[in-house]
Each structure stands twice: as C-alpha cells, then as structure tokens.
C-alpha cells in the first residue's frame, strides 16, 4: 500500500499534514520516528486491527496516521479529533503477537 493520509487531495498535501501532525506530537512531548505505518495488528486471535483510513472504534473519525514513539514500545494513533486537530492521540502498546504493517514505500524525511 502506498503512503496516504485520508482527506489529503495530493501526495504533497499528505506529506504536509503528516509533517505538521508529527511536529504537533513533538510539541505535546511525544517524539516520534519517521516510520510510515499503515496498520497495527493488535490481537491476531480476535483480528483487531487499527488501519489508516478506517474508523477507530473509540472515535467517530477515521485513523489519519499512526506514529511510532521514540525510545519506547508505544504507537500513537491519530484521528481528526485525537492528535491531528486537537487532543492527544490514542496510545497503543502491542503485545508479543502484535504486528506493525508499514506502507510499502519509504518516503523522504525518514528519521
């Protein structure tokens, strides 16, 4: 799956939104890596998956972006009202059976 951000009208707009959200998380004291994550498979036994573009069960908006925290085993799931435009993202920690699914291509500015 190629990198995308829901509602972004172009690749350039997606990059700007991703960069702005990552900067906002840093301002909140939540530093992130440059990894581009498409989905988190949280519990394979019940097939719970959080995926960019699909609705977050705990929020009425779609998952906009998923970021990997720096230095700790934690991921930040952002929706319009949690992490992108306001509020704090959903923190998710994977268990031993969890899986991170990256977007297929690497985008510039990783790291």
Helices and strands as residue ranges (DSSP letters): H 11-27, E 37-43, E 48-51, E 63-68, E 75-79, E 90-92, E 99-102
